[in-house]
C-alpha cells in the first residue's frame, strides 16, 4: 500500500536538515549527530524522541509512518503548530515540485543556487497553477464530492462546568476516504476515530475554552465547528506532564485572602498526587464577560510567582488570554533559560530560540507584576512596570472570554484585573483592597 505521508516526511526531513545547516549531509551522520538533533528537538518542542526512532526516520530508504506525536515534533521544530498544519502549508509546494521535469525538480528540492532561484520560482508557481486548474476535479475525488458541504455541529451536555461532554453530529455520506476522525481542538493528541456510517460522537472536554473541533478525512480537514466550554469560577487542574490528558481538579480556597489563587503541598498529598518534576498546574476561568471587552483593546494586570517546592531547573509560568477567535500568550522563565521564552499575539508568535526574548527572563520565585496592554493591534508587555516586549499583529482574537494561567510545578496568582481601554470600565477583578 502506498504511503501518502512519505513525500511530506521526506520534505520535512530536508527542511530540518536545511535548518540545521550542518557541514555534512545526513547520510554521513554519526550517533552524536542524532543525539544533537534529539536535544534540539526537545529544547524547541518539549517532545523527547528516542535515538532508535530518529535513526529509523533518517534511514535513506525509510518507508514507514511515525507516531503522530513524532510527526508533530518534527513539524513544530519548523515552527508549525502540528503535523497537519505542516501538511496544509507544504501541500502546494510539493504538488508544484511533483509536476516539474526531473532535472528541474532536483534543483528545487536541493536548495537552488541564487542565480537560478528567480527562474525556478517563476516556473514552480506557473506549473503549480496549471496543476491545480487541470487537476481540480481529481483532487476533490476520494475526499469530498465537489462543492458539497459536510454537516458538522456540536452541542454541550451542560451549559458550564467541568468536565463537559460535547455531542458531535455529522454526515459523511458524501465523503469517500479511508479513515475519519474528530479532533477536539488544535491538539492532534485529542483525536478520536469514527466510521463513515456514524452520525454521532460524544467527547469529553476537560478544560474550558473556545475550541475549534475538526472533522478529518484521511489527513484533510473537511469541516470545523466551534465548541464553547465555560467555567465562570476559577478552577485548578493538575497534570502529570504534557502526555497526561486527563487532569485532577483541586478545590480553591473560598475565603478572600492573599494570594488569591494557590495550591498547597497538603492539597496535592490529600489527592494522592505525586510531587514530581513533570507536574503542570493550570488556573483557568472562562466566562463571556457579557462581551464587554475586545481582545484588541484591553489591559490585563496581575501578580504571579512560582513556588520553590520542587526546586525545578528552568521553571516556566505564563498566561493565555482566550478570545472568541484566537489567543494572546506570554511565557515567562528563569533568566538563565530564556531560550524557552515565548510570546504570541493572535497569529504572530516569537520564541526565545531564534528571537531575543531575554527581557522575559525573571526571578520566578519572587512576585512578578505582569501587565499586558493591547490597542490598535499592538501588544505591549510590562514586567515590574518596565516595557519588555512590543509586538504587532493583524487578526482580531474577538471578545475576551477568559484566562489560562499555567506553571511547571506549583505557583500563585494575586491581584488580577481586566479593563476595557476604550471605556475605562473594569470588566473583572479579584483584587482585595
JODAPE-V573541 format. One record per residue. N is the residue number from 1. RES is the residue in three letters. SS is DSSP state (H for helix, E for strand, - for the rest). BURIAL is # if it has 24 or more other ideal C-beta (glycine too) atoms within 12 Angstrom, else .. D_FIRST is the distance of its C-alpha to the first C-alpha in Angstrom with 1 decimal. Layout:
BEGIN
n=N res=RES ss=SS burial=BURIAL d_first=D_FIRST
n=N res=RES ss=SS burial=BURIAL d_first=D_FIRST
END
This chain:
BEGIN
n=1 res=UNK ss=- burial=. d_first=0.0
n=2 res=UNK ss=- burial=. d_first=3.8
n=3 res=UNK ss=- burial=. d_first=6.4
n=4 res=UNK ss=- burial=. d_first=9.1
n=5 res=UNK ss=- burial=# d_first=11.7
n=6 res=UNK ss=H burial=. d_first=11.8
n=7 res=UNK ss=H burial=# d_first=14.4
n=8 res=UNK ss=H burial=# d_first=16.5
n=9 res=UNK ss=H burial=# d_first=16.5
n=10 res=UNK ss=H burial=# d_first=17.6
n=11 res=UNK ss=H burial=# d_first=20.1
n=12 res=UNK ss=H burial=# d_first=21.4
n=13 res=UNK ss=H burial=# d_first=21.9
n=14 res=UNK ss=H burial=# d_first=23.8
n=15 res=UNK ss=H burial=# d_first=25.8
n=16 res=UNK ss=H burial=# d_first=26.8
n=17 res=UNK ss=H burial=# d_first=27.9
n=18 res=UNK ss=H burial=. d_first=30.0
n=19 res=UNK ss=H burial=. d_first=31.5
n=20 res=UNK ss=H burial=# d_first=32.4
n=21 res=UNK ss=- burial=. d_first=33.9
n=22 res=UNK ss=- burial=. d_first=34.5
n=23 res=UNK ss=- burial=. d_first=36.2
n=24 res=UNK ss=- burial=. d_first=33.5
n=25 res=UNK ss=- burial=. d_first=29.8
n=26 res=UNK ss=H burial=# d_first=27.1
n=27 res=UNK ss=H burial=. d_first=26.6
n=28 res=UNK ss=H burial=. d_first=30.1
n=29 res=UNK ss=- burial=# d_first=29.9
n=30 res=UNK ss=- burial=. d_first=31.8
n=31 res=UNK ss=H burial=. d_first=31.7
n=32 res=UNK ss=H burial=. d_first=34.3
n=33 res=UNK ss=H burial=# d_first=32.2
n=34 res=UNK ss=H burial=# d_first=29.4
n=35 res=UNK ss=H burial=. d_first=32.1
n=36 res=UNK ss=H burial=. d_first=33.7
n=37 res=UNK ss=H burial=# d_first=30.5
n=38 res=UNK ss=H burial=# d_first=30.0
n=39 res=UNK ss=H burial=. d_first=33.7
n=40 res=UNK ss=H burial=# d_first=33.3
n=41 res=UNK ss=H burial=# d_first=30.3
n=42 res=UNK ss=H burial=. d_first=32.3
n=43 res=UNK ss=H burial=. d_first=35.4
n=44 res=UNK ss=H burial=# d_first=33.9
n=45 res=UNK ss=H burial=# d_first=31.4
n=46 res=UNK ss=- burial=# d_first=32.9
n=47 res=UNK ss=- burial=# d_first=29.6
n=48 res=UNK ss=- burial=# d_first=29.7
n=49 res=UNK ss=- burial=# d_first=26.6
n=50 res=UNK ss=- burial=. d_first=26.8
n=51 res=UNK ss=H burial=. d_first=27.2
n=52 res=UNK ss=H burial=. d_first=24.3
n=53 res=UNK ss=H burial=# d_first=21.9
n=54 res=UNK ss=H burial=# d_first=23.2
n=55 res=UNK ss=H burial=. d_first=23.2
n=56 res=UNK ss=H burial=. d_first=19.6
n=57 res=UNK ss=H burial=# d_first=18.5
n=58 res=UNK ss=- burial=# d_first=20.9
n=59 res=UNK ss=- burial=. d_first=19.6
n=60 res=UNK ss=- burial=. d_first=19.2
n=61 res=UNK ss=- burial=. d_first=15.7
n=62 res=UNK ss=- burial=. d_first=14.5
n=63 res=UNK ss=- burial=. d_first=10.7
n=64 res=UNK ss=- burial=. d_first=11.1
n=65 res=UNK ss=- burial=. d_first=12.1
n=66 res=UNK ss=- burial=# d_first=15.8
n=67 res=UNK ss=- burial=. d_first=17.9
n=68 res=UNK ss=H burial=# d_first=19.1
n=69 res=UNK ss=H burial=# d_first=22.6
n=70 res=UNK ss=H burial=# d_first=21.6
n=71 res=UNK ss=H burial=# d_first=20.0
n=72 res=UNK ss=H burial=# d_first=23.2
n=73 res=UNK ss=H burial=# d_first=25.4
n=74 res=UNK ss=H burial=# d_first=23.9
n=75 res=UNK ss=H burial=# d_first=24.4
n=76 res=UNK ss=H burial=# d_first=27.8
n=77 res=UNK ss=H burial=# d_first=28.9
n=78 res=UNK ss=- burial=# d_first=28.6
n=79 res=UNK ss=- burial=# d_first=30.7
n=80 res=UNK ss=- burial=# d_first=28.2
n=81 res=UNK ss=- burial=# d_first=28.6
n=82 res=UNK ss=- burial=# d_first=25.0
n=83 res=UNK ss=H burial=# d_first=21.4
n=84 res=UNK ss=H burial=# d_first=21.3
n=85 res=UNK ss=H burial=# d_first=24.5
n=86 res=UNK ss=H burial=# d_first=23.1
n=87 res=UNK ss=H burial=# d_first=20.1
n=88 res=UNK ss=H burial=. d_first=22.6
n=89 res=UNK ss=H burial=. d_first=25.1
n=90 res=UNK ss=H burial=# d_first=22.9
n=91 res=UNK ss=H burial=# d_first=20.8
n=92 res=UNK ss=H burial=. d_first=23.5
n=93 res=UNK ss=H burial=# d_first=24.0
n=94 res=UNK ss=H burial=# d_first=20.4
n=95 res=UNK ss=H burial=# d_first=20.4
n=96 res=UNK ss=H burial=# d_first=23.7
n=97 res=UNK ss=H burial=# d_first=22.7
n=98 res=UNK ss=H burial=# d_first=19.7
n=99 res=UNK ss=H burial=# d_first=22.3
n=100 res=UNK ss=- burial=# d_first=24.8
n=101 res=UNK ss=- burial=. d_first=25.6
n=102 res=UNK ss=H burial=. d_first=24.3
n=103 res=UNK ss=H burial=. d_first=27.7
n=104 res=UNK ss=H burial=# d_first=28.3
n=105 res=UNK ss=H burial=. d_first=24.9
n=106 res=UNK ss=H burial=. d_first=25.5
n=107 res=UNK ss=H burial=. d_first=28.9
n=108 res=UNK ss=H burial=# d_first=27.6
n=109 res=UNK ss=H burial=# d_first=25.0
n=110 res=UNK ss=- burial=. d_first=27.6
n=111 res=UNK ss=- burial=. d_first=30.6
n=112 res=UNK ss=- burial=. d_first=32.7
n=113 res=UNK ss=- burial=. d_first=36.3
n=114 res=UNK ss=H burial=. d_first=38.8
n=115 res=UNK ss=H burial=. d_first=40.4
n=116 res=UNK ss=H burial=. d_first=37.1
n=117 res=UNK ss=H burial=. d_first=35.8
n=118 res=UNK ss=H burial=. d_first=37.7
n=119 res=UNK ss=H burial=. d_first=36.5
n=120 res=UNK ss=H burial=# d_first=32.9
n=121 res=UNK ss=H burial=. d_first=33.1
n=122 res=UNK ss=H burial=. d_first=34.6
n=123 res=UNK ss=H burial=# d_first=32.1
n=124 res=UNK ss=H burial=# d_first=29.2
n=125 res=UNK ss=H burial=. d_first=30.7
n=126 res=UNK ss=H burial=. d_first=31.6
n=127 res=UNK ss=H burial=# d_first=28.2
n=128 res=UNK ss=H burial=# d_first=26.7
n=129 res=UNK ss=H burial=. d_first=29.2
n=130 res=UNK ss=H burial=. d_first=28.5
n=131 res=UNK ss=H burial=# d_first=24.7
n=132 res=UNK ss=H burial=. d_first=25.2
n=133 res=UNK ss=H burial=. d_first=27.9
n=134 res=UNK ss=H burial=. d_first=26.2
n=135 res=UNK ss=- burial=. d_first=22.8
n=136 res=UNK ss=H burial=. d_first=24.2
n=137 res=UNK ss=H burial=. d_first=23.5
n=138 res=UNK ss=H burial=. d_first=19.9
n=139 res=UNK ss=H burial=. d_first=19.3
n=140 res=UNK ss=H burial=. d_first=20.7
n=141 res=UNK ss=- burial=. d_first=18.7
n=142 res=UNK ss=- burial=. d_first=15.8
n=143 res=UNK ss=- burial=# d_first=17.7
n=144 res=UNK ss=- burial=# d_first=21.4
n=145 res=UNK ss=- burial=. d_first=23.7
n=146 res=UNK ss=- burial=. d_first=26.0
n=147 res=UNK ss=- burial=. d_first=28.9
n=148 res=UNK ss=- burial=. d_first=28.3
n=149 res=UNK ss=- burial=. d_first=29.6
n=150 res=UNK ss=- burial=# d_first=27.8
n=151 res=UNK ss=- burial=. d_first=30.6
n=152 res=UNK ss=E burial=# d_first=30.4
n=153 res=UNK ss=E burial=# d_first=33.6
n=154 res=UNK ss=E burial=# d_first=34.9
n=155 res=UNK ss=E burial=. d_first=38.1
n=156 res=UNK ss=E burial=# d_first=39.7
n=157 res=UNK ss=- burial=. d_first=41.1
n=158 res=UNK ss=- burial=. d_first=44.2
n=159 res=UNK ss=- burial=. d_first=45.8
n=160 res=UNK ss=E burial=. d_first=45.9
n=161 res=UNK ss=- burial=. d_first=45.6
n=162 res=UNK ss=- burial=# d_first=42.9
n=163 res=UNK ss=- burial=# d_first=40.6
n=164 res=UNK ss=E burial=# d_first=39.7
n=165 res=UNK ss=E burial=. d_first=37.2
n=166 res=UNK ss=E burial=# d_first=35.6
n=167 res=UNK ss=E burial=# d_first=34.6
n=168 res=UNK ss=E burial=# d_first=31.8
n=169 res=UNK ss=E burial=# d_first=31.7
n=170 res=UNK ss=E burial=# d_first=29.0
n=171 res=UNK ss=- burial=. d_first=27.7
n=172 res=UNK ss=- burial=# d_first=24.1
n=173 res=UNK ss=- burial=. d_first=24.8
n=174 res=UNK ss=- burial=. d_first=24.4
n=175 res=UNK ss=- burial=# d_first=21.0
n=176 res=UNK ss=- burial=. d_first=17.5
n=177 res=UNK ss=- burial=# d_first=14.7
n=178 res=UNK ss=- burial=. d_first=12.2
n=179 res=UNK ss=- burial=. d_first=14.5
n=180 res=UNK ss=E burial=# d_first=18.2
n=181 res=UNK ss=E burial=# d_first=20.6
n=182 res=UNK ss=E burial=# d_first=24.3
n=183 res=UNK ss=E burial=# d_first=25.4
n=184 res=UNK ss=- burial=# d_first=29.1
n=185 res=UNK ss=- burial=# d_first=30.0
n=186 res=UNK ss=- burial=# d_first=28.9
n=187 res=UNK ss=- burial=# d_first=27.8
n=188 res=UNK ss=- burial=# d_first=24.0
n=189 res=UNK ss=- burial=# d_first=25.1
n=190 res=UNK ss=- burial=# d_first=26.8
n=191 res=UNK ss=E burial=# d_first=23.8
n=192 res=UNK ss=E burial=# d_first=23.3
n=193 res=UNK ss=E burial=. d_first=20.5
n=194 res=UNK ss=E burial=# d_first=21.7
n=195 res=UNK ss=- burial=. d_first=20.8
n=196 res=UNK ss=- burial=. d_first=20.9
n=197 res=UNK ss=- burial=. d_first=24.0
n=198 res=UNK ss=- burial=. d_first=25.8
n=199 res=UNK ss=- burial=. d_first=28.7
n=200 res=UNK ss=E burial=. d_first=30.2
n=201 res=UNK ss=E burial=# d_first=29.3
n=202 res=UNK ss=E burial=. d_first=32.1
n=203 res=UNK ss=E burial=# d_first=31.7
n=204 res=UNK ss=E burial=# d_first=34.4
n=205 res=UNK ss=E burial=# d_first=35.6
n=206 res=UNK ss=- burial=# d_first=37.5
n=207 res=UNK ss=- burial=# d_first=38.9
n=208 res=UNK ss=- burial=# d_first=40.9
n=209 res=UNK ss=E burial=# d_first=40.1
n=210 res=UNK ss=E burial=# d_first=38.7
n=211 res=UNK ss=E burial=# d_first=34.9
n=212 res=UNK ss=E burial=# d_first=32.4
n=213 res=UNK ss=E burial=# d_first=29.8
n=214 res=UNK ss=E burial=# d_first=26.5
n=215 res=UNK ss=E burial=# d_first=24.4
n=216 res=UNK ss=E burial=# d_first=20.7
n=217 res=UNK ss=E burial=# d_first=17.8
n=218 res=UNK ss=- burial=. d_first=14.4
n=219 res=UNK ss=- burial=# d_first=16.1
n=220 res=UNK ss=E burial=# d_first=18.9
n=221 res=UNK ss=E burial=# d_first=22.4
n=222 res=UNK ss=E burial=# d_first=23.6
n=223 res=UNK ss=E burial=# d_first=27.0
n=224 res=UNK ss=E burial=# d_first=29.4
n=225 res=UNK ss=E burial=# d_first=32.6
n=226 res=UNK ss=E burial=# d_first=35.4
n=227 res=UNK ss=E burial=# d_first=36.3
n=228 res=UNK ss=E burial=# d_first=39.8
n=229 res=UNK ss=E burial=# d_first=40.9
n=230 res=UNK ss=E burial=# d_first=44.5
n=231 res=UNK ss=E burial=# d_first=46.7
n=232 res=UNK ss=E burial=. d_first=50.1
n=233 res=UNK ss=E burial=. d_first=51.3
n=234 res=UNK ss=E burial=# d_first=50.1
n=235 res=UNK ss=E burial=# d_first=47.7
n=236 res=UNK ss=E burial=# d_first=47.0
n=237 res=UNK ss=E burial=# d_first=43.5
n=238 res=UNK ss=E burial=# d_first=42.6
n=239 res=UNK ss=E burial=# d_first=39.1
n=240 res=UNK ss=E burial=# d_first=38.3
n=241 res=UNK ss=- burial=. d_first=36.3
n=242 res=UNK ss=- burial=. d_first=33.5
n=243 res=UNK ss=- burial=. d_first=31.0
n=244 res=UNK ss=- burial=. d_first=33.5
n=245 res=UNK ss=- burial=# d_first=32.8
n=246 res=UNK ss=- burial=. d_first=35.6
n=247 res=UNK ss=- burial=# d_first=39.1
n=248 res=UNK ss=E burial=# d_first=42.4
n=249 res=UNK ss=E burial=# d_first=45.1
n=250 res=UNK ss=E burial=# d_first=48.5
n=251 res=UNK ss=- burial=. d_first=51.8
n=252 res=UNK ss=- burial=# d_first=53.6
n=253 res=UNK ss=- burial=. d_first=57.4
n=254 res=UNK ss=- burial=. d_first=59.2
n=255 res=UNK ss=- burial=. d_first=62.4
n=256 res=UNK ss=- burial=. d_first=62.7
n=257 res=UNK ss=- burial=. d_first=63.2
n=258 res=UNK ss=- burial=. d_first=61.9
n=259 res=UNK ss=- burial=# d_first=59.1
n=260 res=UNK ss=- burial=# d_first=57.8
n=261 res=UNK ss=E burial=# d_first=54.2
n=262 res=UNK ss=- burial=# d_first=53.8
n=263 res=UNK ss=- burial=# d_first=52.3
n=264 res=UNK ss=- burial=# d_first=54.2
n=265 res=UNK ss=H burial=. d_first=53.3
n=266 res=UNK ss=H burial=. d_first=55.0
n=267 res=UNK ss=H burial=. d_first=52.8
n=268 res=UNK ss=H burial=# d_first=49.7
n=269 res=UNK ss=H burial=. d_first=51.2
n=270 res=UNK ss=H burial=. d_first=52.3
n=271 res=UNK ss=- burial=. d_first=48.7
n=272 res=UNK ss=- burial=. d_first=47.6
n=273 res=UNK ss=- burial=# d_first=45.6
n=274 res=UNK ss=- burial=. d_first=45.4
n=275 res=UNK ss=- burial=# d_first=46.9
n=276 res=UNK ss=- burial=. d_first=44.4
n=277 res=UNK ss=- burial=. d_first=42.9
n=278 res=UNK ss=- burial=. d_first=39.7
n=279 res=UNK ss=E burial=# d_first=41.8
n=280 res=UNK ss=E burial=# d_first=41.3
n=281 res=UNK ss=E burial=# d_first=43.9
n=282 res=UNK ss=E burial=# d_first=43.6
n=283 res=UNK ss=E burial=# d_first=46.6
n=284 res=UNK ss=E burial=# d_first=45.4
n=285 res=UNK ss=E burial=# d_first=47.5
n=286 res=UNK ss=E burial=# d_first=46.0
n=287 res=UNK ss=- burial=# d_first=48.6
n=288 res=UNK ss=- burial=# d_first=48.9
n=289 res=UNK ss=H burial=# d_first=52.4
n=290 res=UNK ss=H burial=. d_first=53.3
n=291 res=UNK ss=H burial=. d_first=51.5
n=292 res=UNK ss=- burial=# d_first=54.6
n=293 res=UNK ss=- burial=# d_first=53.0
n=294 res=UNK ss=E burial=# d_first=50.5
n=295 res=UNK ss=- burial=# d_first=48.0
n=296 res=UNK ss=- burial=# d_first=49.4
n=297 res=UNK ss=E burial=# d_first=53.0
n=298 res=UNK ss=E burial=# d_first=53.8
n=299 res=UNK ss=E burial=# d_first=55.1
n=300 res=UNK ss=E burial=# d_first=53.7
n=301 res=UNK ss=E burial=# d_first=55.7
n=302 res=UNK ss=E burial=# d_first=55.4
n=303 res=UNK ss=E burial=# d_first=56.2
n=304 res=UNK ss=E burial=# d_first=53.5
n=305 res=UNK ss=E burial=# d_first=53.6
n=306 res=UNK ss=E burial=# d_first=51.4
n=307 res=UNK ss=- burial=# d_first=52.8
n=308 res=UNK ss=- burial=. d_first=53.3
n=309 res=UNK ss=- burial=# d_first=52.7
n=310 res=UNK ss=- burial=# d_first=49.7
n=311 res=UNK ss=- burial=. d_first=50.8
n=312 res=UNK ss=- burial=# d_first=47.4
n=313 res=UNK ss=- burial=. d_first=46.5
n=314 res=UNK ss=- burial=# d_first=45.7
n=315 res=UNK ss=- burial=# d_first=46.0
n=316 res=UNK ss=E burial=# d_first=44.4
n=317 res=UNK ss=E burial=# d_first=45.8
n=318 res=UNK ss=E burial=# d_first=45.2
n=319 res=UNK ss=E burial=# d_first=45.2
n=320 res=UNK ss=E burial=# d_first=42.9
n=321 res=UNK ss=E burial=# d_first=44.8
n=322 res=UNK ss=E burial=# d_first=42.9
n=323 res=UNK ss=E burial=# d_first=43.2
n=324 res=UNK ss=- burial=# d_first=42.1
n=325 res=UNK ss=- burial=. d_first=39.6
n=326 res=UNK ss=- burial=# d_first=39.1
n=327 res=UNK ss=E burial=# d_first=40.6
n=328 res=UNK ss=E burial=# d_first=42.9
n=329 res=UNK ss=E burial=# d_first=42.6
n=330 res=UNK ss=E burial=# d_first=44.6
n=331 res=UNK ss=E burial=# d_first=43.9
n=332 res=UNK ss=E burial=# d_first=46.9
n=333 res=UNK ss=E burial=# d_first=46.8
n=334 res=UNK ss=E burial=# d_first=49.3
n=335 res=UNK ss=H burial=# d_first=50.8
n=336 res=UNK ss=H burial=. d_first=49.3
n=337 res=UNK ss=H burial=# d_first=45.7
n=338 res=UNK ss=H burial=# d_first=45.6
n=339 res=UNK ss=H burial=# d_first=42.3
n=340 res=UNK ss=H burial=# d_first=40.8
n=341 res=UNK ss=- burial=# d_first=42.9
n=342 res=UNK ss=E burial=# d_first=41.3
n=343 res=UNK ss=E burial=# d_first=42.6
n=344 res=UNK ss=E burial=# d_first=41.1
n=345 res=UNK ss=E burial=# d_first=42.9
n=346 res=UNK ss=- burial=# d_first=40.6
n=347 res=UNK ss=- burial=. d_first=37.9
n=348 res=UNK ss=E burial=# d_first=39.5
n=349 res=UNK ss=E burial=# d_first=39.0
n=350 res=UNK ss=E burial=# d_first=40.2
n=351 res=UNK ss=E burial=# d_first=39.5
n=352 res=UNK ss=- burial=# d_first=41.8
n=353 res=UNK ss=- burial=# d_first=39.5
n=354 res=UNK ss=- burial=. d_first=39.9
n=355 res=UNK ss=- burial=. d_first=42.9
n=356 res=UNK ss=- burial=. d_first=46.4
n=357 res=UNK ss=- burial=# d_first=46.6
n=358 res=UNK ss=H burial=. d_first=49.3
n=359 res=UNK ss=H burial=# d_first=51.6
n=360 res=UNK ss=H burial=# d_first=49.3
n=361 res=UNK ss=E burial=# d_first=50.2
n=362 res=UNK ss=E burial=# d_first=52.6
n=363 res=UNK ss=- burial=. d_first=54.5
n=364 res=UNK ss=- burial=# d_first=52.3
n=365 res=UNK ss=- burial=# d_first=54.9
n=366 res=UNK ss=- burial=. d_first=57.6
n=367 res=UNK ss=- burial=# d_first=57.7
n=368 res=UNK ss=E burial=# d_first=56.1
n=369 res=UNK ss=E burial=# d_first=57.3
n=370 res=UNK ss=E burial=# d_first=54.2
n=371 res=UNK ss=E burial=# d_first=54.7
n=372 res=UNK ss=E burial=# d_first=52.1
n=373 res=UNK ss=E burial=# d_first=53.6
n=374 res=UNK ss=E burial=# d_first=51.7
n=375 res=UNK ss=E burial=. d_first=53.3
n=376 res=UNK ss=- burial=. d_first=52.4
n=377 res=UNK ss=- burial=. d_first=48.8
n=378 res=UNK ss=E burial=. d_first=50.1
n=379 res=UNK ss=E burial=# d_first=49.5
n=380 res=UNK ss=E burial=# d_first=52.1
n=381 res=UNK ss=E burial=# d_first=51.9
n=382 res=UNK ss=E burial=# d_first=55.1
n=383 res=UNK ss=E burial=# d_first=55.6
n=384 res=UNK ss=- burial=. d_first=59.2
n=385 res=UNK ss=- burial=. d_first=60.1
n=386 res=UNK ss=E burial=. d_first=58.9
n=387 res=UNK ss=E burial=. d_first=56.4
n=388 res=UNK ss=E burial=# d_first=53.3
n=389 res=UNK ss=E burial=# d_first=50.6
n=390 res=UNK ss=E burial=. d_first=50.6
n=391 res=UNK ss=E burial=# d_first=47.4
n=392 res=UNK ss=E burial=. d_first=47.0
n=393 res=UNK ss=- burial=# d_first=44.1
n=394 res=UNK ss=- burial=. d_first=43.5
n=395 res=UNK ss=- burial=. d_first=41.8
n=396 res=UNK ss=- burial=. d_first=43.9
n=397 res=UNK ss=- burial=# d_first=42.8
n=398 res=UNK ss=- burial=# d_first=44.9
n=399 res=UNK ss=E burial=# d_first=47.5
n=400 res=UNK ss=E burial=# d_first=47.5
n=401 res=UNK ss=E burial=# d_first=46.5
n=402 res=UNK ss=E burial=# d_first=46.6
n=403 res=UNK ss=E burial=# d_first=46.0
n=404 res=UNK ss=E burial=# d_first=43.8
n=405 res=UNK ss=E burial=# d_first=45.6
n=406 res=UNK ss=E burial=# d_first=43.9
n=407 res=UNK ss=E burial=# d_first=44.8
n=408 res=UNK ss=E burial=# d_first=43.2
n=409 res=UNK ss=- burial=# d_first=45.7
n=410 res=UNK ss=- burial=# d_first=48.6
n=411 res=UNK ss=E burial=# d_first=50.5
n=412 res=UNK ss=E burial=# d_first=53.2
n=413 res=UNK ss=E burial=# d_first=53.9
n=414 res=UNK ss=E burial=# d_first=57.2
n=415 res=UNK ss=E burial=# d_first=58.9
n=416 res=UNK ss=E burial=# d_first=56.1
n=417 res=UNK ss=E burial=# d_first=57.1
n=418 res=UNK ss=E burial=# d_first=55.3
n=419 res=UNK ss=E burial=# d_first=57.4
n=420 res=UNK ss=E burial=# d_first=57.1
n=421 res=UNK ss=- burial=# d_first=58.3
n=422 res=UNK ss=- burial=. d_first=59.4
n=423 res=UNK ss=- burial=. d_first=61.6
n=424 res=UNK ss=- burial=. d_first=62.4
n=425 res=UNK ss=- burial=. d_first=61.6
n=426 res=UNK ss=E burial=. d_first=60.4
n=427 res=UNK ss=E burial=# d_first=57.3
n=428 res=UNK ss=E burial=# d_first=56.6
n=429 res=UNK ss=E burial=. d_first=58.5
n=430 res=UNK ss=- burial=# d_first=58.7
n=431 res=UNK ss=- burial=. d_first=61.5
n=432 res=UNK ss=- burial=. d_first=64.6
n=433 res=UNK ss=- burial=. d_first=67.6
END
